[in-house]
Amino acid sequence: MHQSPPNSIRAPSRRATAPRRAAAVLALGAVLCVGGLQLLLRGEPLRGRVEAALDSVAVDLNARITVGAIRPAGMWGIELVDLELRPHRVAPAAGDPRLVRIPRVVVYPALRELLAGRLALTRVVVEQPEISARVDPRGGSHADWISWLTHSVRRDAGAGGAGSGHDGVPTPVVEIIGGTAALDDPSGRIPSLGVRFESLTLDLHDPTWPIAGRVLIEGVGRGALSGSLAGSHTQLSLELLDDADLLPLLPAELPVRADARVQIGGVHVDWPPRLTFDDVRASRLSAAIPGLDGRPLEAFGADSLELVLRDAGVFANAVGVDLVFGGDALASLPIERVGVERAWATGATSAAIDLLDRDGNPAAVVIEHDPSTGRTAARATATAFDPAALVAVVGPVHGVTVGGRFSGSVGVGWAARSSHLDVDVDASAIDLSVNAPLLDSAPIDAMAAEVVARLSVDARTDLISLERTRIYLPEVGLFLVAEGLRDPARTVLDLHATLPRRDANALAASLPGAIGEAFDGFVFAGPLGFDGRVHIDSADPEQTVASLTLDADEFSVVQFGPRAPIDRLEDPDFIWEVHTFDGSSRRLGPGVEGWTALADLPPLTARAIVAAEDDRFWIHEGFDIAAINAALRANVDAGAVVRGGSTISQQVIKNLFLNHDRTLSRKLLEAFLTWQLEARVEKDTILAYYLNLAHWGPGVYGIRDASLAYYAHPPSQLTLRESAFLAAILPAPALFGEQYTQGMVSPSRRVKMRHVLENLHRAGLISDGTLRYQGDLVDRGVVSNTPPPPTLTPRGAPPVGPTTVGLLPMLPH
């Protein structure tokens, strides 16, 4: 193979090699120049320039900056070693005012500015900074300096200073690599916070000083940080990247389940200190809430939760709150907003809660607590607010639940030092529903009401004062007024109920709930009104009195309803189905086989029972005011219900047409029907119904059953002592009847039987000799010549069958 000699290789043309040689020469020259400039510019003259720049920055920052060493780094960089920043006039609790320590900072100057004699930076790299901030709300901490700096930056930004250094020299981009930040409050009022930087970039060229990067928050996890540090709004936003439980970070231990969790979707940080948490969720809490027994807080949610640290205190604001309570069934309470503010110096706390019902109607609750006086005050105001969600959570209070739409205000004040409670109410309601066992066994609804009341309670002296209390039911036209005073030595209470006369049919149609339904089918004529008063004085029971004045001169019942056909009681063929105590039914009336008429009884049997139960039966008109007042006095004197004042007429109405609930509505209905019973029915007929209705023991109803069960003979053969015994056991026939089957007549029943005999004697119905003879047998417990039965067995007609007792369950046969 032919090879060309070495000297025959073609050399490049001169035109092609010239640029390459020129470039190589320029490159070598540039390297030499750079090296020379480094030696020139990064020697002692540059150190002095850097120190002067740091001093100028320190003056602007109102702080002291120290550097351990300044030396070259790389080709253009300048390394600052052990840089520390200590704000002036800061004395944290630990005694060290240092806020920032940075082991190494590398700055890169702008060559053009450097050649012009100015130190301008294009890039700053901060490695492993250590930031330790103490933010004691009581003052003297880094919080004061940070607040001052923030205001200064904002002021300068407003003047166009942000984004430029001294004399208009451009500012650099700052990169933070690694490092930590710790926030600590020596007072313990603010939770401690630790942050580790992964990487951060702060662009000081931009007027808003944008910052972006990633951090690791102690106990929370990783997050993407973004925001701005200058301009009119300083804000940092943190988007959490890990699913973290924040419950351990809370400043106080909460009595919750071990597996409870608190999570948030993001955090925003503003200055002055403001933390905003997005999408806050707490689950599996089961936290006990004071006053809500059996209703633990199971979950909590808020669209946002904001904490603001101010010079005077801390403010918390939550928006879009939803509380979920457990118990028998989950109940959710939505709250539009909750704001709480607490003053550092005084500890005074205020809270504002805004509620919206399902139709968007508002209610607001404001609570204020002043530690200096120990007084807590709360006031709720509302406009057509439906508290259904709140009622579902709270449940019955002393067995009472209330619904409807409320407007007005309710104020409560509690002074802890004096143990004094004040309550004032000025409110109205529409579509009012009240479920209260004291009022009615079924809810009373579709009402309107206006309430003005003031209650004062002194817990130390047990003094209760009720004043200026008025309830008005506009649809009914009824006014209720109450005033009273109670202390350990005395109870005084005045009740006044007024119903101005109005058309009776319109009145019946306006009555709410079951009491209104009871008048279905009734037709009235004329107006009706009344005025009732009750005065109670425990210190002087004899002054206890009740009175009722009817305005009924033009009133009459044209037609009775099917639930209370009083006008048919005189019908000899009348039959009625009665519901008994044990839930069974039995037929009753003159048309029923086994009916006992007064003519079928010995004359003294009915008289003995009247003497025991209602000795003024023949002269009163259905109500024995003297007996009612005597019962009131006895109950006031005993401090409990120990005596009733019902007449035989009232008991006939109750046992024939009503149930046995101890409710106000039943008593009112009983009063009206008793009034009409006395106006329409003869006394003998009323007494006959009573004797056939009366309960004389388990399954023993009526005088016929009683005579057969106790004495094994028909009622026509009852003796005086047998009749007196049946009269004496009526208050508690099950107890005393059981004792009798055991051959015992208690001393109290013997006394009662003798009183019956003495009443008959005073009425001239028995002689002195009869009183002595029969009284002696009674004193020895001899009731009958027939031995007591081993058990009480009903011998009358069998009941019709079981049924459910209601307010007015009885229907005509």
Beta strands, then each sheet from edge to edge (+ up, - down):
strand 1: 63-66
strand 2: 69-73
strand 3: 77-87
strand 4: 100-109
strand 5: 121-127
strand 6: 130-134
strand 7: 173-177
strand 8: 180-184
strand 9: 193-203
strand 10: 210-217
strand 11: 221-228
strand 12: 235-240
strand 13: 261-263
strand 14: 266-270
strand 15: 274-283
strand 16: 297-309
strand 17: 313-325
strand 18: 331-343
strand 19: 349-356
strand 20: 362-370
strand 21: 375-385
strand 22: 401-415
strand 23: 420-435
strand 24: 444-458
strand 25: 463-473
strand 26: 478-487
strand 27: 490-503
strand 28: 523-525
strand 29: 527-537
strand 30: 545-551
strand 31: 556-559
strand 32: 576-579
strand 33: 584-588
strand 34: 695-697
strand 35: 700-701
strand 36: 801-802
sheet 1: 1+ 3- 2+
sheet 2: 1+ 3- 4+ 5- 7- 9+ 8- 6-
sheet 3: 1+ 3- 4+ 5- 7- 9+ 10- 11+ 12- 14+ 15- 13+
sheet 4: 1+ 3- 4+ 5- 7- 9+ 10- 11+ 12- 14+ 15- 16+ 17- 18+ 19- 20+ 21- 22+ 23- 24+ 25- 26+ 27- 29+ 30-
sheet 5: 28+ 31-
sheet 6: 32+ 33- 36+
sheet 7: 34+ 35-
end
